[in-house]
Amino acid sequence: MGTPAKRQLHLGYMYWLNGTHWGGWRLPEAPTANAFELDYAAKAAKIVEDAKFDFFFLGDTLPGDVYQEHWGTTHNAGRLEPFTLASQLALTTSKLGLVVTAHPTYYEPYILARLTASLDHLSKGRLSWNVVLGASDLAAQNFSLSDLGGERRYARADEFIRVIRQLWDSIEDGAYLQDKGTGHYLDPTKVHRLEHKGEFFQVAGTLPLARPPQGQIPLLYAGASESSRELTARHCELNFTGPASIEDSIEFNTDIRARARRIHGHDVPIFFLPGISPVIGDTRADAVEIFERLNAGLPLDEDPVDGDKDEQFWTSEAWSAIQQSRFPLPRGVRSLRSLSERVGVDLRAGGLDALVTTETAARFNDYGAKLLDAVAARTDRTVAKGAVRAGDLLRNAIGGGFPQVIGTAQDVADRLIEWFDRGAAEGFNINSPYLWDQLERFTGEVVPILQDKGVFRTEYTTDTFRGHFGLPVPPNQFARNS
Ligand SMILES: Cc1cc2nc3c(=O)[nH]c(=O)nc-3n(C[C@H](O)[C@H](O)[C@H](O)COP(=O)(O)O)c2cc1C
């Protein structure tokens, strides 16, 4: 008997044209040209396929106001349409999973079923659909809608997914007889016409192509609200929400698995791959320096001390909504004035370079105390060392998003393995703060450490998205048991 195979972690790459740190594209070594050409995305896909990643992730947040939103992330201001890009990447890669993002609010299930089934065929079973329900009501106005539909968009998504899963199964394997002798092209017993009459959709029809190679295309989802947890538990194979700590992550994963057990009546596999943003240097000090160079590229307000908002703004709903958002603080509230509102102490007097004293830090609220902890963890700057300037706090407060891991390749690998070993994650969706250097450092330096530890593949052993995750092709829901 051989030794049992060691549990393996999974890696996805979150492809954003300029990486995921807003300041990234401003570094002299970062590329800005040719980002809308296939070669650019194909280069990223080749790098991660050579490193044996599970998948290449094409996120897609439809913008409402491209100009305003680009101050938060250039990602929303420049991106190719994911299905079109994925169909080309299916030709430039051969093993790598391809994740396309589509928002049910903006599609009909029949159209999305056809697009995804076709792409699953063309990629030979490498597709996954990232279901999203986010972005602003402003974005809905691109689609003749006044808003996103509020909470009802989750009910719509639920019905949408149920319909699409039936459409994928609507032609059974073996239906295409193509019998030249008898002239029977299709076997009528294997063709299933939907008669769906629901709250949101009426679909009477059949998808005009063979069942996708994966049978049911795997679904990804991110979100932590009650509705999001239910949606993941009911329908999804993967989740990449990304809670901030190991403890939060274990609690989140356990909750969703319990919901799935209740809904399905038995355990179902759900893979949790939180997003993570590594900044990799030769030494910890080198990595911190890279991180601080990135932060120096974050655009502040025209007046970085007082900003330009009037007094009423700081008690308005608009400010409260900004504070609760998972997105980076937008430009317009990137001043010491807004930082002071958040930490509960007026920090304007000394300007951006003023050191924060222990007396001042002692008066910070909970948010301010957590921000100081985050700055210490990311950069080793502490108030006790006399090393925290007001500007450091502001720049660290701006970025939203996923946990940052700043250090050597070994530090990053250790962190991933810790999350993995403690059951907080089955893998990670890797963000690079900028291209190409940080992506190549991850694949060239971190991945070999994971491989040496035996927790990540050195060769692909399967060719499909389901295969990479050990997920079997499910039986067709319409097939008669014979
Ligand atoms: C990590 C993460 C990534 C997301 N990516 C997208 C995206 O690319 N496009 C989009 O429209 N919504 C995106 N969403 C929004 C979710 O699809 C969802 O609608 C909602 O905002 C989930 O948030 P919740 O935590 O309130 O449940 C994302 C949410 C999270 C947490």
The ligand as a MOL file (V3000), in Angstrom:
LIG
                    3D

  0  0  0     0  0            999 V3000
M  V30 BEGIN CTAB
M  V30 COUNTS 31 33 0 0 0
M  V30 BEGIN ATOM
M  V30 1 C -14.3130 39.3650 -2.4870 0
M  V30 2 C -15.4820 39.8220 -3.2640 0
M  V30 3 C -15.3720 39.9930 -4.6320 0
M  V30 4 C -16.4670 40.4190 -5.3700 0
M  V30 5 N -16.3140 40.6230 -6.7170 0
M  V30 6 C -17.3500 41.1300 -7.4070 0
M  V30 7 C -17.2160 41.4060 -8.7920 0
M  V30 8 O -16.1530 41.1650 -9.4180 0
M  V30 9 N -18.2640 41.9450 -9.4450 0
M  V30 10 C -19.4580 42.2250 -8.8190 0
M  V30 11 O -20.3890 42.7050 -9.4540 0
M  V30 12 N -19.6090 41.9470 -7.5040 0
M  V30 13 C -18.5950 41.4210 -6.8030 0
M  V30 14 N -18.7730 41.1480 -5.4640 0
M  V30 15 C -20.0750 41.3960 -4.8290 0
M  V30 16 C -20.8590 40.1070 -4.5680 0
M  V30 17 O -21.0740 39.4500 -5.7880 0
M  V30 18 C -22.2160 40.3160 -3.8750 0
M  V30 19 O -23.1520 40.8570 -4.6470 0
M  V30 20 C -22.2690 41.0810 -2.6380 0
M  V30 21 O -21.7630 42.3350 -2.7040 0
M  V30 22 C -21.7760 40.2530 -1.5520 0
M  V30 23 O -21.6160 40.9940 -0.4250 0
M  V30 24 P -22.1680 40.6080 0.9820 0
M  V30 25 O -20.9140 40.3890 1.7810 0
M  V30 26 O -22.9610 41.7850 1.4190 0
M  V30 27 O -22.9990 39.3820 0.8840 0
M  V30 28 C -17.7030 40.6850 -4.7230 0
M  V30 29 C -17.8190 40.4880 -3.3380 0
M  V30 30 C -16.7300 40.0730 -2.6050 0
M  V30 31 C -16.8840 39.8890 -1.1320 0
M  V30 END ATOM
M  V30 BEGIN BOND
M  V30 1 1 1 2
M  V30 2 1 2 3
M  V30 3 2 2 30
M  V30 4 2 3 4
M  V30 5 1 4 5
M  V30 6 1 4 28
M  V30 7 2 5 6
M  V30 8 1 6 7
M  V30 9 1 6 13
M  V30 10 2 7 8
M  V30 11 1 7 9
M  V30 12 1 9 10
M  V30 13 2 10 11
M  V30 14 1 10 12
M  V30 15 2 12 13
M  V30 16 1 13 14
M  V30 17 1 14 15
M  V30 18 1 14 28
M  V30 19 1 15 16
M  V30 20 1 16 17
M  V30 21 1 16 18
M  V30 22 1 18 19
M  V30 23 1 18 20
M  V30 24 1 20 21
M  V30 25 1 20 22
M  V30 26 1 22 23
M  V30 27 1 23 24
M  V30 28 2 24 25
M  V30 29 1 24 26
M  V30 30 1 24 27
M  V30 31 2 28 29
M  V30 32 1 29 30
M  V30 33 1 30 31
M  V30 END BOND
M  V30 END CTAB
M  END
